[in-house]
Amino acid sequence: MAKKDKSNNGKGKGNNPVQPVDDTPPVDTPPLTGDGAGTTSASITGERVFVFEGPGGFTAVATISEAGGDLLVHLEVLEDGGDIGDLRGFFLDIGDESLLSGMSVSGDDITKVKIEANAVTDLGKGNNVNGEVANGTGPFDLGVSIGTQGIGKDDIRQTTFTITHDTVDLSLDLISGDLAVRTTSVGPAGGSREGSLKLTGEEEPDLLGS
């Protein structure tokens, strides 16, 4: 897949570098609330909204905000009568791949991170976008695992995490628009949840501020 070649428009962040998170093995975590942390107290200076739609009325929304030189990602499965699901993974492309080596991801629900140019489709334990998504939109530059496999330990329907860089302020124009979400245990609330989905997102500017 051809990647967009964007120049680096970021500004220096000074010292206090954060080591990038690479392909570390997944870890088991105690039951999670699904609220996620990885939040920031910095003022939000811009947002982009992406919607992921699947069969059975399944809908997830990713809101990516620019805040203090970081990118804050809020991912949520809407519970408005359609199918629900357990958020398992999130994947995206970065417009300037030269920044990847300095990036890291943090959030209470994040259990694995992989950052590598044009190489991220599978983080293991059921969190992958192999097949139609990988062939059509991927491979991606960054992927995260959310929570644990299955809903025995957690059933995460919303989470928040932060993407940072150790020396450069990140901006919304670094998000190329190629994103995907992986959900498992998909089905109607209160019913059988045996399905799973791999979905790409569509940007929806009309939802900003909603």
N, C-alpha and C positions, 0 to 999 in steps of 0.2 A: 504494500500500500504506500503510495507516495505521501510524504509528510509535508505539511506547510512549512515554509522557511520564513520565519519571522525574526526580525532583528530584536535584540534585547533592549527593551525600553525601561527596564527596572532601574531603581536607584539603590545606591549602596545602603546597607543597614548597619554598618559599623561592625564592632567586634562582637563578642559573645557568640561564636559559631555554634550551630547545632549539628551534630553528626547525622548524616543521612541514614535512613533506615533502609536496609537492603532486604534480600530474600531470607529473612530469619524464619526458623521453623514455627509453625502455629503452636499456640499454647492453649490449654484448657483454662477456662475462667469460671468463676462462680456465677450463679444466676444473675442476669443483667436486667436492668429496668428498661433498657432501650431508649433512654433519654439521651445517652451519649454525653461526653463532656467535650474536651478539646475545644472549648469555647474561648473567646477572647473578649476582653473588656474594651478593646479599641473600637472607635466609631466606624460604622459601616459607611463606605463611600460609594458603593455601587453594587448591583445585583444582576444575576442572570438566572433564568428559571428554565428547567428542562423537564418534560413530561414523558413518562414511560407507560405505554398502554398495552395491555394484553387481553386475552380472551376472558370471558366471564365478568367483564367490567373491572378487571384489575387495573389500578392506576397507582403509580408512584411518581413523586415529584422530587427533584433535586434543585435546591436553591443554593447557588454559589455566590458568596458575598466577598467583596474586597474590604479588608479591615486591617488597618495598620501595617500594610505590607505583606499580610498573609491572606490566604484564601480559605474562607470558612464554608464548609459544605454541610448543608442540612438535607438529609435524605429521609423521606417519609412515605409510607404506604397509606393511601387514603382509605378511610373506612366509611364509605358513603353508600353502602348497599351492594357493592361489587365484591369479587373475591379479594381475600387478603393473603398475605404471605410473609414469610420470615426473611428479612433482608440478610443476604449472605455475602454479597460482594459488589464492588463498584469499580469501574474501569474508565479511564479517560486518556485522551491525547493532550500533550503539551506542545504549543506552537513553536517554542524555542527549545529544541532538545539539548542545547548546550547547557541549560540550567539544571538538567536532571540530576547530575552528580551531587549538587548541593541541596537537593530537596529532601524533606522528611515529612512524615505524617504522624499526627498524634490524636488520640481520642479514646475514651474509656472502653468503647465497644470494638476497637480495632485490635485484631489478634494476629494479623500478618500483613506485611507490606512488601510489594515488589516494584522497583523502579528501574526500568531498562528500556531504551529506545526501541520501538517497534518489536517488542518481544514478550508482551504480557497478555496472556489469554487464560492461564491456568495457575491458580495458587494452591491447588490440592484440596482434598477433603470435600469434594463436591462444588467448590467455588471456581467455576470456569465459564467461559463464553465460547467454547469450542463449537464448531459447526457454522451455522449460517451467519451469526454475528461476527465471529472471528474472520470468516472468509470475506464478508462484505464490508465491514468497518474496521476491524482490528487487523493485526495485533495492535495493542495499545502501549502507551508509555508508562502508565502508572496503574496499579491495581491494589485494592485492599480487601482483606477478609474481615467480615463483620460477625462478631460472636462466634458460635460453635456450630458444628454440623447438626442439623435436625433441631427439633424444638423440645428435646428432653431437658436441656439446661437453660435455654433462653428462647424467646420468641420475639425477635426485635423488629418492630414496625416503624421505628423512627430512631435516628441517630445523628450525631453531629461530630465532625472531626475537622482538623485544621491541617492545611498544607502550608509548609513554611520553606524558606530557603536560608542558608546560613550567611549569605552576604548580600542578597539582592531582594528588593521589594517585589512581590509578585502582584500582577494585575490581571483583571478579568480577560483582557485580550489574549492572554496566554492559553485560554481554553479554546481549543480549535473547533469545538462543536461536536466532536466524535466522543460519545459517552455510552456506557452500557451498564446495566444493573443485572445482578443475578439474585433471584429469589427462589426459595424452596418452601416446602410445606404450603403450597398454594391451594386455596379452595374457599368455600363460603364460611363465614364466621359461624361457629357452632356446628359445622358439618365436617365432612371428610376433607382433609387437606393433604391430598396425595400428589398434587401436581407440582411442577417447577417451571420457571420461566427464565429465558435469557432475552433481554430486551434492549434495543437502542433507544436513545432519547431524542426528542424533538424540542427545539427551543421555542418557548411560548412567551414572547415579550408582553403580551396582554395580561399575563398573570402577575406581573411585577407589582408589589405592594398589596396584593390581595390577601 
